[in-house]
Amino acid sequence: MSCGKELPELVQRYLVYITTIKNRSQKTADAYAIDLRNFFRFYKLNKNLVKKNVEFSNIDISDIDIKIIEKIKLSDVYEYLNFVMKQHGNSAKARARKVSSIRGFFKYLTYNLNILSENPVEHLEIPSFKKSLPKYLSLEESKDLLETKSSCVSSTKFRDYCILTLFLNCGMRVSELCNISFKDIKLKEGTLRLLGKGNKERLVYINPACVNAIEDYINKERKNLKKIVDKDALFLASRTGKRLGVRQTQKIVEMALNDAGFFGMGYSPHKLRHTAATLLYQHGKVDILVLKELLGHANVGTTEIYTHVSNKMLRNAVYQNPLSKEKMKH
């Protein structure tokens, strides 16, 4: 953690708690560290605990202790949120994460460490923000993407096709795909074990398209690589023989999308995850709770965004109205 040494001891202890006990990822812990660091910098500046002309990024918060924390009120947090909105242009979504960081920290001090008699931010609300509809490929566009990759001439054709197939069928995250090892794959049983957010494992079932794509890649391409360093990894870089990284995988998907004519349309590996979820919900009629488990979401609220329907479905629904052909009689 880049800012760990300058954080107050209580914040450092909280970050250890969320990674070891709450099983949050290091990425989440780093984000919380930045949020809490900036909150305490603002608090010291707002309460005249530092000189007014000091650079915000140079405000030392290592002296923040329980005596200072006990004086913090809900109004101080509201002032901070107003500050990041007006001075830093933070969106409602960005402010919502800051609220989560602050609420979690004070809950930890109050109920886990029992060093605060009252939680001053217990009634702090998360800013509401509009959830945008996920961008996704249509069924026809998904088929075009796979067909384009299938017909291309490339030394990594089978690997890249397999990657696209898993994304579009299983809706996995990029990091989950990169982490796949042979021990996670059971082709006869048609299962695949994924390591998701917060090091949470989940078992997903893979359909014949996925099984065939994996077998083709292993037998027709991977076993013929001149150099294999990470023997346990499923997906390897053809040149180095090492496990594919997240950025490498993103580039592979971007190139495939460009080849299929989707350049500059805002698609990405994560959009393929959206695509899989949308296709399963709209065409596969998959129940929202089943979809939640497949995607590895912590709660169904995150999954509900996929209950949207396409414009075509909306149009067809209107035309199904029994009054849709009625005309005024002259």
C-alpha positions as CSV (number, residue, x, y, z in Angstrom):
1,M,0.0,0.0,0.0
2,S,1.6,3.2,-1.2
3,C,0.2,5.5,1.6
4,G,0.3,3.0,4.4
5,K,3.1,4.6,6.5
6,E,1.5,8.0,6.6
7,L,-1.9,6.7,7.8
8,P,-2.9,6.8,11.5
9,E,-2.5,3.5,13.4
10,L,-6.2,3.0,13.7
11,V,-6.7,3.2,10.0
12,Q,-3.9,0.8,9.3
13,R,-5.5,-1.7,11.7
14,Y,-8.8,-1.2,10.0
15,L,-7.3,-2.0,6.6
16,V,-5.7,-5.2,8.0
17,Y,-9.1,-6.1,9.3
18,I,-10.9,-5.7,6.0
19,T,-8.3,-7.8,4.1
20,T,-7.8,-10.6,6.6
21,I,-11.2,-10.9,8.3
22,K,-13.6,-9.3,5.8
23,N,-11.6,-10.9,2.9
24,R,-11.6,-7.7,0.8
25,S,-9.1,-7.5,-2.0
26,Q,-5.9,-5.4,-1.7
27,K,-7.3,-3.1,-4.4
28,T,-10.3,-2.3,-2.2
29,A,-8.1,-1.8,0.8
30,D,-5.9,0.7,-1.2
31,A,-9.0,2.6,-2.3
32,Y,-10.3,2.8,1.3
33,A,-6.9,4.0,2.4
34,I,-7.0,6.9,0.0
35,D,-10.5,7.8,1.0
36,L,-9.8,7.8,4.7
37,R,-6.5,9.7,4.2
38,N,-8.2,12.5,2.3
39,F,-11.1,12.7,4.8
40,F,-8.7,13.2,7.7
41,R,-6.7,15.7,5.7
42,F,-9.8,17.7,5.0
43,Y,-10.9,17.4,8.7
44,K,-7.6,18.8,9.9
45,L,-7.8,21.6,7.4
46,N,-11.4,22.4,8.1
47,K,-10.8,22.5,11.9
48,N,-7.8,24.7,11.6
49,L,-5.5,22.0,12.9
50,V,-3.0,22.9,10.2
51,K,-1.8,26.1,8.5
52,K,-4.2,27.4,5.9
53,N,-1.5,27.7,3.2
54,V,-0.3,24.1,3.5
55,E,-0.7,21.9,0.4
56,F,-3.6,19.5,0.8
57,S,-1.4,16.6,-0.3
58,N,1.2,17.5,2.3
59,I,-1.1,17.5,5.3
60,D,0.3,15.0,7.9
61,I,-2.4,12.8,9.4
62,S,-0.2,10.4,11.3
63,D,-1.1,12.1,14.5
64,I,-4.8,11.4,14.2
65,D,-5.8,9.4,17.3
66,I,-8.9,8.4,19.1
67,K,-9.1,11.8,20.9
68,I,-9.4,13.6,17.6
69,I,-11.7,10.9,16.1
70,E,-14.1,11.2,19.1
71,K,-14.8,14.8,18.1
72,I,-15.9,14.0,14.5
73,K,-19.6,14.6,13.9
74,L,-21.9,13.6,11.0
75,S,-21.9,17.3,9.8
76,D,-18.1,17.0,9.3
77,V,-18.6,14.1,6.9
78,Y,-21.3,16.1,5.0
79,E,-18.9,19.0,4.7
80,Y,-16.2,16.7,3.3
81,L,-18.6,15.2,0.7
82,N,-19.6,18.7,-0.3
83,F,-15.9,19.6,-0.6
84,V,-15.0,16.6,-2.9
85,M,-18.1,17.3,-5.0
86,K,-17.4,21.0,-5.5
87,Q,-13.6,21.1,-5.4
88,H,-12.7,17.8,-6.9
89,G,-15.8,17.2,-9.1
90,N,-16.5,13.8,-7.5
91,S,-19.6,12.2,-9.0
92,A,-22.4,10.7,-6.8
93,K,-20.8,7.2,-7.5
94,A,-17.4,8.4,-6.3
95,R,-18.9,10.0,-3.2
96,A,-20.8,6.8,-2.5
97,R,-17.6,4.8,-2.2
98,K,-16.2,7.4,0.1
99,V,-19.2,7.0,2.3
100,S,-18.7,3.3,2.4
101,S,-15.1,3.7,3.4
102,I,-16.0,6.1,6.2
103,R,-19.0,4.2,7.5
104,G,-17.0,0.9,7.6
105,F,-14.1,2.6,9.5
106,F,-16.4,4.0,12.2
107,K,-18.4,0.8,12.5
108,Y,-15.1,-1.0,13.1
109,L,-14.1,1.5,15.9
110,T,-17.5,1.3,17.5
111,Y,-18.5,-2.4,17.3
112,N,-15.3,-4.3,16.7
113,L,-12.8,-2.3,18.9
114,N,-15.4,-0.8,21.2
115,I,-13.4,2.4,21.6
116,L,-16.2,4.7,20.5
117,S,-19.3,4.9,22.6
118,E,-21.4,6.1,19.7
119,N,-21.1,5.8,15.9
120,P,-21.3,9.3,14.6
121,V,-21.9,8.2,11.0
122,E,-24.4,5.5,11.7
123,H,-27.2,7.4,9.9
124,L,-24.9,8.6,7.0
125,E,-26.7,7.8,3.8
126,I,-25.1,6.7,0.6
127,P,-25.6,9.3,-2.2
128,S,-28.0,8.0,-4.8
129,F,-26.8,7.8,-8.4
130,K,-28.3,6.7,-11.6
131,K,-27.2,3.3,-12.7
132,S,-26.5,3.3,-16.4
133,L,-27.6,0.4,-18.5
134,P,-24.7,-2.0,-19.3
135,K,-23.3,-1.9,-22.8
136,Y,-23.4,-5.3,-24.5
137,L,-23.2,-7.1,-27.8
138,S,-26.4,-8.4,-29.3
139,L,-26.8,-12.1,-30.1
140,E,-26.0,-11.5,-33.8
141,E,-23.0,-9.4,-32.9
142,S,-21.7,-12.0,-30.5
143,K,-21.9,-14.6,-33.2
144,D,-20.1,-12.3,-35.7
145,L,-17.3,-11.8,-33.1
146,L,-16.8,-15.6,-32.7
147,E,-17.0,-16.2,-36.4
148,T,-14.5,-13.6,-37.3
149,K,-12.0,-15.0,-34.8
150,S,-12.7,-18.6,-36.0
151,S,-11.9,-17.7,-39.6
152,C,-8.8,-15.6,-39.0
153,V,-5.2,-16.7,-39.7
154,S,-3.3,-16.4,-36.5
155,S,-0.8,-18.5,-34.4
156,T,-3.0,-17.8,-31.3
157,K,-6.4,-18.4,-33.0
158,F,-7.5,-21.2,-30.8
159,R,-6.4,-19.5,-27.6
160,D,-8.2,-16.2,-28.5
161,Y,-11.3,-18.0,-29.6
162,C,-11.4,-19.9,-26.3
163,I,-11.0,-16.7,-24.3
164,L,-13.9,-15.1,-26.2
165,T,-16.1,-18.2,-25.8
166,L,-15.6,-18.3,-22.0
167,F,-16.3,-14.6,-21.7
168,L,-19.5,-14.8,-23.8
169,N,-20.8,-18.0,-22.2
170,C,-19.8,-17.7,-18.6
171,G,-19.7,-14.0,-17.9
172,M,-16.5,-14.2,-15.9
173,R,-14.3,-11.3,-14.9
174,V,-10.9,-10.8,-16.7
175,S,-9.0,-11.6,-13.6
176,E,-11.0,-14.7,-13.1
177,L,-10.2,-15.9,-16.6
178,C,-6.5,-15.2,-16.2
179,N,-6.3,-17.1,-12.9
180,I,-7.7,-20.4,-14.4
181,S,-5.3,-23.3,-13.9
182,F,-5.6,-26.9,-15.0
183,K,-6.6,-28.0,-11.5
184,D,-9.7,-25.8,-11.8
185,I,-11.0,-27.5,-14.9
186,K,-13.1,-30.7,-15.0
187,L,-14.1,-31.2,-18.6
188,K,-15.8,-34.5,-18.1
189,E,-18.0,-33.0,-15.3
190,G,-18.4,-29.8,-17.3
191,T,-17.3,-27.6,-14.4
192,L,-14.8,-24.8,-13.9
193,R,-13.7,-23.3,-10.6
194,L,-13.1,-19.5,-10.5
195,L,-11.4,-17.3,-8.0
196,G,-13.5,-14.1,-7.8
197,K,-13.4,-10.9,-5.9
198,G,-12.2,-11.1,-2.3
199,N,-10.6,-14.5,-3.0
200,K,-14.1,-16.1,-3.1
201,E,-14.3,-19.3,-5.1
202,R,-17.3,-20.4,-7.1
203,L,-18.1,-23.3,-9.3
204,V,-19.5,-22.6,-12.8
205,Y,-20.8,-25.1,-15.3
206,I,-19.4,-24.9,-18.8
207,N,-21.5,-25.8,-21.8
208,P,-20.3,-27.8,-24.9
209,A,-19.1,-24.7,-26.7
210,C,-16.7,-23.9,-23.8
211,V,-15.6,-27.6,-23.5
212,N,-14.8,-27.8,-27.2
213,A,-13.0,-24.4,-27.2
214,I,-10.8,-25.5,-24.3
215,E,-10.0,-28.9,-25.8
216,D,-9.1,-27.3,-29.2
217,Y,-6.8,-24.8,-27.6
218,I,-5.0,-27.4,-25.4
219,N,-4.6,-30.0,-28.1
220,K,-4.1,-27.9,-31.3
221,E,-2.1,-24.9,-29.9
222,R,-1.0,-24.9,-26.3
223,K,0.8,-28.2,-26.3
224,N,2.8,-27.1,-29.4
225,L,4.2,-24.0,-27.8
226,K,8.0,-23.9,-27.9
227,K,8.3,-22.5,-24.4
228,I,6.0,-23.2,-21.4
229,V,7.0,-21.5,-18.1
230,D,3.7,-21.6,-16.1
231,K,2.8,-25.2,-16.7
232,D,-0.3,-25.0,-14.4
233,A,-1.8,-22.0,-16.2
234,L,-4.4,-22.6,-18.9
235,F,-3.9,-19.4,-20.9
236,L,-0.3,-18.6,-21.8
237,A,1.4,-15.9,-23.8
238,S,2.7,-17.6,-26.9
239,R,6.1,-15.8,-26.9
240,T,7.1,-16.1,-23.2
241,G,5.1,-19.2,-22.1
242,K,4.0,-17.4,-19.0
243,R,0.4,-17.0,-17.7
244,L,-1.6,-14.3,-19.5
245,G,-2.0,-11.1,-17.5
246,V,-5.1,-8.9,-17.3
247,R,-3.7,-6.2,-19.6
248,Q,-2.6,-8.8,-22.2
249,T,-6.0,-10.4,-22.2
250,Q,-7.7,-7.0,-22.6
251,K,-5.6,-6.3,-25.6
252,I,-6.5,-9.7,-27.1
253,V,-10.2,-8.9,-26.7
254,E,-9.7,-5.4,-28.1
255,M,-8.0,-6.7,-31.2
256,A,-10.7,-9.3,-31.8
257,L,-13.4,-6.7,-31.4
258,N,-11.6,-4.4,-33.9
259,D,-11.2,-7.2,-36.4
260,A,-15.0,-7.9,-36.1
261,G,-15.8,-4.3,-36.9
262,F,-16.6,-3.0,-33.4
263,F,-13.7,-0.5,-33.3
264,G,-14.4,2.6,-31.2
265,M,-17.8,1.4,-30.0
266,G,-16.8,1.2,-26.3
267,Y,-16.7,-2.5,-26.0
268,S,-14.2,-4.3,-23.7
269,P,-13.7,-7.6,-21.9
270,H,-16.0,-6.4,-19.1
271,K,-18.6,-5.6,-21.8
272,L,-18.4,-9.2,-22.8
273,R,-19.3,-10.1,-19.2
274,H,-22.3,-7.8,-19.6
275,T,-23.1,-9.5,-22.9
276,A,-23.1,-13.0,-21.3
277,A,-25.4,-11.9,-18.5
278,T,-27.8,-10.1,-20.9
279,L,-28.0,-13.0,-23.3
280,L,-28.7,-15.4,-20.5
281,Y,-31.4,-13.3,-19.1
282,Q,-33.1,-12.2,-22.4
283,H,-32.6,-15.4,-24.5
284,G,-31.9,-18.1,-22.0
285,K,-34.7,-16.9,-19.6
286,V,-32.3,-17.5,-16.7
287,D,-33.7,-16.5,-13.3
288,I,-32.1,-13.5,-11.7
289,L,-31.0,-15.4,-8.6
290,V,-29.3,-18.0,-10.8
291,L,-27.6,-15.2,-12.7
292,K,-26.4,-13.7,-9.5
293,E,-24.6,-17.0,-8.6
294,L,-23.2,-17.4,-12.0
295,L,-21.7,-13.9,-12.1
296,G,-20.4,-14.1,-8.5
297,H,-22.3,-11.1,-7.3
298,A,-22.4,-10.5,-3.5
299,N,-26.1,-9.4,-3.6
300,V,-28.9,-9.5,-6.1
301,G,-29.1,-5.7,-6.3
302,T,-25.9,-5.7,-8.4
303,T,-27.5,-8.3,-10.8
304,E,-30.8,-6.5,-11.3
305,I,-29.3,-4.1,-13.8
306,Y,-29.5,-7.0,-16.3
307,T,-33.3,-7.1,-16.0
308,H,-33.4,-4.3,-18.6
309,V,-34.9,-5.2,-22.0
310,S,-33.7,-4.3,-25.4
311,N,-35.4,-1.6,-27.5
312,K,-36.6,-4.3,-29.9
313,M,-38.3,-6.1,-27.1
314,L,-40.0,-2.9,-25.9
315,R,-41.1,-2.1,-29.5
316,N,-42.5,-5.6,-29.9
317,A,-44.3,-5.4,-26.6
318,V,-46.1,-2.2,-27.6
319,Y,-47.1,-3.8,-30.9
320,Q,-48.7,-6.7,-29.0
321,N,-51.2,-4.4,-27.5
322,P,-54.7,-5.4,-28.8
323,L,-55.5,-1.8,-29.5
324,S,-52.3,-1.3,-31.6
325,K,-54.3,-1.4,-35.0
326,E,-57.2,0.7,-34.0
327,K,-58.0,3.8,-36.2
328,M,-60.3,6.7,-35.8
329,K,-63.5,6.1,-37.7
330,H,-64.4,9.0,-40.0
